[in-house]
Amino acid sequence: MVAGYFQGTYAESELAFDLVALCRRAGARFIEARAERIDPAERTVDTDGARISFDALSIDVGSDPVGTDTPGVAEHAYSVRPMTRAIELKRAVMTLEASSSICIVGGGAAGIEIALAIHRMTSNVFRGADITVLERDTTILAEYGNSVRQRATHTLRKLGIRLRTKALVTRVSHNEILLGSGEKLRSDLTAWLTGPAAPELFARSNLPKNAAGFLLVDDTLRAVDGSPIWGAGDCVTLRDFPRTPKTGVYAVREAPVLVHNLRAALGGERPRTYIPQPHFLALLNTADGKALLHWRSLASHSRIAWWLKDFIDRAFMRKYQKLIRD
Ligand SMILES: Cc1cc2nc3c(=O)[nH]c(=O)nc-3n(C[C@H](O)[C@H](O)[C@H](O)COP(=O)(O)OP(=O)(O)OC[C@H]3O[C@@H](n4cnc5c(N)ncnc54)[C@H](O)[C@@H]3O)c2cc1C
């Protein structure tokens, strides 16, 4: 929904729900703090405020964008997560001048959606900024089929959004980007949307991890070393299905299994197993009243796909907003 928020389709309030109220309703205590280190042996989590002890720990901290240690990224590049960063990015785009250059780093689903949304935003205010999508790989949307890639490429080119593949960004400054080739590009605003990397928290914690640093869990979503630690969403890699995409679809489906297994572990019952679905429906907002749909070998670019995306996203958010109200 972030791309829709950029275009003005959704208000900020439609993208969020009151997490504190939701916790209260669930009988959970909410502590606003950043987890800095997990110690499985001591069963403690160090936060920026205090040390918290646990009997069972469930981790769902999402992912960090790939390459945030690239010089200048922390100081000069915008991101879209958490939501407060997306709000900052939208505000920054709105203050740009007509001749501005914008670079979107990352040609995955998020990068393409945000590039198209920013194009729509700026063309509503002025004639449109100079937008470039930079992708280090040989192709954009690497996890999608050829027909989706072709349709996305066509849509970007038609709008004059430049696409640069095999373009590794090695430095970002306030108005420039340096590529691995030594080439410099003007960039008055840089958005860093490079896909999921393991959270920094894990590098500081003695947890079982895969080579990329994600928490390695078994088919019950429990840490593979058997410690009383569970995990779900982008921050985990499933030992038996290591190629499971890091998208919200899987995080959401893991949730009921996770809840069951946490309760089962504390109550001495049998856990359930989680088997990820082999395919997922992908819907990319192209900011023109249409969406790109990808399901197995099927691809289309249509208004119906946008309608479906809008319906699914709004229904998902409403479910939680309603739960808090009732
Ligand atoms: C622009 C964009 C569009 C997307 N569109 C879709 C889509 O249409 N469909 C889809 O299925 N997926 C989509 N995704 C992917 C989807 O957002 C993620 O897969 C999903 O949010 C993962 O859920 P999660 O709960 O694992 O992590 P997150 O949603 O990232 O939540 C993790 C939370 O943990 C908090 N946190 C992180 N570190 C710490 C710490 N150390 N201490 C305390 N809290 C911490 C974060 O602030 C955050 O609130 C999109 C992603 C982006 C960037």
The ligand as an SDF file (V2000), in Angstrom:
LIG
                    3D

 53 58  0  0  0  0  0  0  0  0999 V2000
    7.4900   -1.0560   -0.8850 C   0  0  0  0  0  0  0  0  0  0  0  0
    7.1810   -2.4770   -0.4690 C   0  0  0  0  0  0  0  0  0  0  0  0
    6.0440   -3.0860   -0.9620 C   0  0  0  0  0  0  0  0  0  0  0  0
    5.7270   -4.3970   -0.5960 C   0  0  0  0  0  0  0  0  0  0  0  0
    4.5870   -4.9530   -1.0880 N   0  0  0  0  0  0  0  0  0  0  0  0
    4.2380   -6.2010   -0.7240 C   0  0  0  0  0  0  0  0  0  0  0  0
    3.0250   -6.7760   -1.1830 C   0  0  0  0  0  0  0  0  0  0  0  0
    2.2610   -6.1670   -1.9450 O   0  0  0  0  0  0  0  0  0  0  0  0
    2.7170   -8.0380   -0.7840 N   0  0  0  0  0  0  0  0  0  0  0  0
    3.5410   -8.7410    0.0540 C   0  0  0  0  0  0  0  0  0  0  0  0
    3.2040   -9.8800    0.4100 O   0  0  0  0  0  0  0  0  0  0  0  0
    4.7040   -8.2320    0.5090 N   0  0  0  0  0  0  0  0  0  0  0  0
    5.0790   -6.9760    0.1440 C   0  0  0  0  0  0  0  0  0  0  0  0
    6.2520   -6.4360    0.6080 N   0  0  0  0  0  0  0  0  0  0  0  0
    7.0870   -7.2370    1.5140 C   0  0  0  0  0  0  0  0  0  0  0  0
    6.5070   -7.1740    2.9170 C   0  0  0  0  0  0  0  0  0  0  0  0
    6.4360   -5.8300    3.3380 O   0  0  0  0  0  0  0  0  0  0  0  0
    7.3600   -7.9700    3.8980 C   0  0  0  0  0  0  0  0  0  0  0  0
    7.5950   -9.2610    3.4040 O   0  0  0  0  0  0  0  0  0  0  0  0
    6.6350   -8.0800    5.2460 C   0  0  0  0  0  0  0  0  0  0  0  0
    6.4170   -6.7950    5.7960 O   0  0  0  0  0  0  0  0  0  0  0  0
    7.4400   -8.9320    6.2130 C   0  0  0  0  0  0  0  0  0  0  0  0
    6.7830   -8.9170    7.4490 O   0  0  0  0  0  0  0  0  0  0  0  0
    7.6190   -9.0650    8.7960 P   0  0  0  0  0  0  0  0  0  0  0  0
    6.6190   -9.0280    9.8830 O   0  0  0  0  0  0  0  0  0  0  0  0
    8.5380  -10.2150    8.6860 O   0  0  0  0  0  0  0  0  0  0  0  0
    8.5570   -7.7730    8.8670 O   0  0  0  0  0  0  0  0  0  0  0  0
    8.2030   -6.2300    8.9060 P   0  0  0  0  0  0  0  0  0  0  0  0
    6.8600   -5.9630    8.3200 O   0  0  0  0  0  0  0  0  0  0  0  0
    9.3880   -5.5460    8.3060 O   0  0  0  0  0  0  0  0  0  0  0  0
    8.0880   -5.9080   10.4680 O   0  0  0  0  0  0  0  0  0  0  0  0
    9.2070   -5.9690   11.3080 C   0  0  0  0  0  0  0  0  0  0  0  0
    8.9990   -4.9920   12.4480 C   0  0  0  0  0  0  0  0  0  0  0  0
   10.0270   -5.1950   13.4060 O   0  0  0  0  0  0  0  0  0  0  0  0
   10.5440   -3.9360   13.8250 C   0  0  0  0  0  0  0  0  0  0  0  0
   11.9590   -4.1380   14.2250 N   0  0  0  0  0  0  0  0  0  0  0  0
   13.0170   -4.3690   13.4110 C   0  0  0  0  0  0  0  0  0  0  0  0
   14.1440   -4.5080   14.1130 N   0  0  0  0  0  0  0  0  0  0  0  0
   13.8000   -4.3960   15.4220 C   0  0  0  0  0  0  0  0  0  0  0  0
   14.5400   -4.4570   16.6470 C   0  0  0  0  0  0  0  0  0  0  0  0
   15.8390   -4.7040   16.6660 N   0  0  0  0  0  0  0  0  0  0  0  0
   13.8540   -4.2690   17.8000 N   0  0  0  0  0  0  0  0  0  0  0  0
   12.5060   -4.0460   17.8010 C   0  0  0  0  0  0  0  0  0  0  0  0
   11.7660   -3.9850   16.6690 N   0  0  0  0  0  0  0  0  0  0  0  0
   12.4040   -4.1580   15.4970 C   0  0  0  0  0  0  0  0  0  0  0  0
   10.4040   -3.0540   12.5960 C   0  0  0  0  0  0  0  0  0  0  0  0
   10.3910   -1.6730   12.9580 O   0  0  0  0  0  0  0  0  0  0  0  0
    9.0790   -3.5320   12.0260 C   0  0  0  0  0  0  0  0  0  0  0  0
    7.9850   -2.8310   12.5750 O   0  0  0  0  0  0  0  0  0  0  0  0
    6.5970   -5.1240    0.2600 C   0  0  0  0  0  0  0  0  0  0  0  0
    7.7610   -4.5190    0.7510 C   0  0  0  0  0  0  0  0  0  0  0  0
    8.0610   -3.2130    0.3990 C   0  0  0  0  0  0  0  0  0  0  0  0
    9.3320   -2.5830    0.9400 C   0  0  0  0  0  0  0  0  0  0  0  0
  1  2  1  0
  2  3  1  0
  2 52  2  0
  3  4  2  0
  4  5  1  0
  4 50  1  0
  5  6  2  0
  6  7  1  0
  6 13  1  0
  7  8  2  0
  7  9  1  0
  9 10  1  0
 10 11  2  0
 10 12  1  0
 12 13  2  0
 13 14  1  0
 14 15  1  0
 14 50  1  0
 15 16  1  0
 16 17  1  0
 16 18  1  0
 18 19  1  0
 18 20  1  0
 20 21  1  0
 20 22  1  0
 22 23  1  0
 23 24  1  0
 24 25  2  0
 24 26  1  0
 24 27  1  0
 27 28  1  0
 28 29  2  0
 28 30  1  0
 28 31  1  0
 31 32  1  0
 32 33  1  0
 33 34  1  0
 33 48  1  0
 34 35  1  0
 35 36  1  0
 35 46  1  0
 36 37  1  0
 36 45  1  0
 37 38  2  0
 38 39  1  0
 39 40  1  0
 39 45  2  0
 40 41  1  0
 40 42  2  0
 42 43  1  0
 43 44  2  0
 44 45  1  0
 46 47  1  0
 46 48  1  0
 48 49  1  0
 50 51  2  0
 51 52  1  0
 52 53  1  0
M  END
$$$$
